[in-house]
Amino acid sequence: MKNAIVICDSLYGNTEKVARALAQGLEKSGLIKATVLRVSEADAGKLTGYDVILVGAPTHAFNASDPMKKFLDKIGESGLKGKKAFAFDTKMRSRLAGSGAKHIEERLVKLGAEIIKERASAIVKGKEGPLEDDAESKFTSIGIEIAKMI
């Protein structure tokens, strides 16, 4: 069985809901065991035990949140070589919102990961949410899709 880790930063709980939906989709395959951790609980040095690394954060100031950027900075160069990865974020629906996932995806590539699926965003209604109605089911489907790709 393959192992996946879903690491998220979540201020109001929305990004964590998305992370849990992704994990649920991954596990529906019966081929992947998924662990969900908040970035504050994750150890950058222990990612070698995972086949797939999914990383998400809220979008802050057109970028990933500071805790997520600091976590990614702790991973050594080529620290994700041979790993498959996926980036996601939460953000408000606006062409000016930016993308935390874009930053995360770029960092994952620089760290040697292979992007298995292009980044995706979950839309929140207002600064604190809630998520748009279909967001969690969308990310459960993405998890199922990623599981089939591995």
C-alpha positions as a Markdown table, in Angstrom:
| # | Residue | x | y | z |
|---|---|---|---|---|
| 1 | Met | 0.0 | 0.0 | 0.0 |
| 2 | Lys | 1.3 | 3.5 | -0.9 |
| 3 | Asn | 1.5 | 6.2 | 1.7 |
| 4 | Ala | 0.4 | 9.8 | 1.2 |
| 5 | Ile | 0.7 | 12.8 | 3.5 |
| 6 | Val | -1.5 | 15.9 | 3.2 |
| 7 | Ile | 0.0 | 18.9 | 4.9 |
| 8 | Cys | -2.0 | 22.0 | 5.3 |
| 9 | Asp | -2.0 | 25.4 | 7.0 |
| 10 | Ser | -5.5 | 26.5 | 8.0 |
| 11 | Leu | -6.5 | 29.7 | 9.7 |
| 12 | Tyr | -10.3 | 29.2 | 9.8 |
| 13 | Gly | -10.5 | 25.5 | 9.1 |
| 14 | Asn | -11.4 | 25.7 | 5.4 |
| 15 | Thr | -8.1 | 24.5 | 4.1 |
| 16 | Glu | -8.1 | 21.7 | 6.6 |
| 17 | Lys | -11.5 | 20.6 | 5.3 |
| 18 | Val | -10.1 | 20.5 | 1.8 |
| 19 | Ala | -7.1 | 18.5 | 3.0 |
| 20 | Arg | -9.4 | 16.0 | 4.7 |
| 21 | Ala | -11.5 | 15.7 | 1.6 |
| 22 | Leu | -8.4 | 15.0 | -0.5 |
| 23 | Ala | -7.4 | 12.3 | 2.0 |
| 24 | Gln | -10.8 | 10.7 | 1.9 |
| 25 | Gly | -10.6 | 10.5 | -1.9 |
| 26 | Leu | -7.1 | 9.0 | -1.8 |
| 27 | Glu | -8.2 | 6.3 | 0.7 |
| 28 | Lys | -11.4 | 5.4 | -1.3 |
| 29 | Ser | -9.0 | 3.7 | -3.8 |
| 30 | Gly | -8.1 | 1.2 | -1.2 |
| 31 | Leu | -4.5 | 1.5 | -2.4 |
| 32 | Ile | -3.3 | 4.5 | -0.4 |
| 33 | Lys | -3.1 | 5.3 | 3.3 |
| 34 | Ala | -3.4 | 9.0 | 3.8 |
| 35 | Thr | -2.2 | 11.0 | 6.8 |
| 36 | Val | -3.4 | 14.6 | 7.3 |
| 37 | Leu | -1.3 | 17.0 | 9.3 |
| 38 | Arg | -1.4 | 20.7 | 10.0 |
| 39 | Val | 1.9 | 22.4 | 9.0 |
| 40 | Ser | 2.6 | 23.0 | 12.7 |
| 41 | Glu | 2.6 | 19.3 | 13.3 |
| 42 | Ala | 4.6 | 18.2 | 10.2 |
| 43 | Asp | 8.3 | 17.4 | 10.3 |
| 44 | Ala | 10.0 | 18.4 | 7.1 |
| 45 | Gly | 12.7 | 15.8 | 7.7 |
| 46 | Lys | 10.2 | 12.9 | 7.7 |
| 47 | Leu | 8.7 | 13.2 | 4.3 |
| 48 | Thr | 10.9 | 10.3 | 2.8 |
| 49 | Gly | 8.4 | 7.8 | 4.2 |
| 50 | Tyr | 5.7 | 9.0 | 1.8 |
| 51 | Asp | 5.1 | 8.2 | -1.8 |
| 52 | Val | 2.8 | 11.2 | -2.4 |
| 53 | Ile | 3.0 | 14.6 | -0.8 |
| 54 | Leu | 0.0 | 17.0 | -1.0 |
| 55 | Val | 0.5 | 20.5 | 0.3 |
| 56 | Gly | -2.1 | 23.2 | 0.8 |
| 57 | Ala | -2.5 | 26.6 | 2.4 |
| 58 | Pro | -4.7 | 29.6 | 2.3 |
| 59 | Thr | -3.8 | 32.3 | -0.1 |
| 60 | His | -2.4 | 35.4 | 1.8 |
| 61 | Ala | -1.2 | 38.5 | -0.1 |
| 62 | Phe | -1.2 | 36.7 | -3.5 |
| 63 | Asn | 1.0 | 33.9 | -2.0 |
| 64 | Ala | 1.0 | 30.9 | 0.3 |
| 65 | Ser | 0.7 | 31.6 | 4.0 |
| 66 | Asp | 3.9 | 32.3 | 5.9 |
| 67 | Pro | 3.8 | 29.1 | 8.0 |
| 68 | Met | 3.6 | 27.1 | 4.8 |
| 69 | Lys | 6.4 | 29.0 | 3.2 |
| 70 | Lys | 8.6 | 28.5 | 6.3 |
| 71 | Phe | 7.8 | 24.8 | 6.3 |
| 72 | Leu | 8.8 | 24.4 | 2.6 |
| 73 | Asp | 12.0 | 26.3 | 3.3 |
| 74 | Lys | 13.0 | 23.6 | 5.9 |
| 75 | Ile | 13.0 | 20.9 | 3.2 |
| 76 | Gly | 16.5 | 20.4 | 1.9 |
| 77 | Glu | 17.3 | 20.8 | -1.8 |
| 78 | Ser | 16.2 | 17.8 | -3.7 |
| 79 | Gly | 14.5 | 16.6 | -0.5 |
| 80 | Leu | 11.5 | 15.5 | -2.5 |
| 81 | Lys | 13.3 | 13.8 | -5.3 |
| 82 | Gly | 11.4 | 10.8 | -6.5 |
| 83 | Lys | 8.2 | 12.0 | -4.8 |
| 84 | Lys | 4.9 | 12.7 | -6.5 |
| 85 | Ala | 3.3 | 15.9 | -5.3 |
| 86 | Phe | 0.1 | 18.1 | -5.6 |
| 87 | Ala | -0.5 | 21.7 | -4.4 |
| 88 | Phe | -3.8 | 23.2 | -3.4 |
| 89 | Asp | -5.0 | 26.4 | -1.8 |
| 90 | Thr | -8.1 | 28.2 | -0.5 |
| 91 | Lys | -8.9 | 31.7 | -1.7 |
| 92 | Met | -11.7 | 34.1 | -2.4 |
| 93 | Arg | -13.3 | 34.3 | -5.8 |
| 94 | Ser | -11.5 | 37.2 | -7.4 |
| 95 | Arg | -9.1 | 37.7 | -10.3 |
| 96 | Leu | -7.0 | 39.7 | -7.8 |
| 97 | Ala | -6.8 | 36.9 | -5.2 |
| 98 | Gly | -3.5 | 35.4 | -6.3 |
| 99 | Ser | -2.6 | 31.8 | -5.7 |
| 100 | Gly | -0.9 | 30.2 | -2.7 |
| 101 | Ala | -1.0 | 26.9 | -4.6 |
| 102 | Lys | 1.1 | 28.4 | -7.4 |
| 103 | His | 3.9 | 29.2 | -5.0 |
| 104 | Ile | 3.6 | 25.8 | -3.3 |
| 105 | Glu | 3.8 | 24.0 | -6.7 |
| 106 | Glu | 6.8 | 26.0 | -7.7 |
| 107 | Arg | 8.6 | 25.2 | -4.5 |
| 108 | Leu | 7.7 | 21.5 | -4.7 |
| 109 | Val | 9.3 | 21.3 | -8.2 |
| 110 | Lys | 12.4 | 23.1 | -7.0 |
| 111 | Leu | 12.6 | 20.5 | -4.2 |
| 112 | Gly | 12.7 | 17.7 | -6.8 |
| 113 | Ala | 9.1 | 16.5 | -6.7 |
| 114 | Glu | 7.1 | 15.4 | -9.7 |
| 115 | Ile | 3.8 | 17.3 | -10.0 |
| 116 | Ile | 1.2 | 14.6 | -10.5 |
| 117 | Lys | -1.7 | 16.9 | -11.2 |
| 118 | Glu | -1.8 | 20.7 | -11.7 |
| 119 | Arg | -2.6 | 22.7 | -8.7 |
| 120 | Ala | -6.2 | 23.4 | -7.7 |
| 121 | Ser | -8.1 | 26.0 | -5.6 |
| 122 | Ala | -11.1 | 25.8 | -3.3 |
| 123 | Ile | -13.1 | 29.0 | -3.1 |
| 124 | Val | -14.2 | 30.5 | 0.2 |
| 125 | Lys | -17.1 | 32.8 | 0.6 |
| 126 | Gly | -15.5 | 35.8 | 2.4 |
| 127 | Lys | -12.4 | 36.0 | 4.4 |
| 128 | Glu | -13.4 | 33.3 | 7.0 |
| 129 | Gly | -15.4 | 31.1 | 4.7 |
| 130 | Pro | -17.4 | 29.0 | 4.5 |
| 131 | Leu | -16.2 | 27.0 | 1.5 |
| 132 | Glu | -18.4 | 27.1 | -1.7 |
| 133 | Asp | -20.9 | 24.3 | -1.6 |
| 134 | Asp | -19.1 | 21.9 | -4.0 |
| 135 | Ala | -15.6 | 22.4 | -2.7 |
| 136 | Glu | -15.2 | 19.4 | -0.5 |
| 137 | Ser | -16.7 | 17.0 | -3.1 |
| 138 | Lys | -14.5 | 18.5 | -5.8 |
| 139 | Phe | -11.4 | 17.7 | -3.7 |
| 140 | Thr | -12.6 | 14.2 | -2.8 |
| 141 | Ser | -12.8 | 13.6 | -6.5 |
| 142 | Ile | -9.3 | 15.0 | -7.0 |
| 143 | Gly | -8.1 | 12.6 | -4.4 |
| 144 | Ile | -9.7 | 9.7 | -6.2 |
| 145 | Glu | -8.1 | 10.9 | -9.5 |
| 146 | Ile | -4.7 | 11.2 | -7.9 |
| 147 | Ala | -4.9 | 7.7 | -6.4 |
| 148 | Lys | -5.6 | 6.3 | -9.9 |
| 149 | Met | -2.5 | 8.1 | -11.3 |
| 150 | Ile | -0.1 | 6.5 | -8.8 |
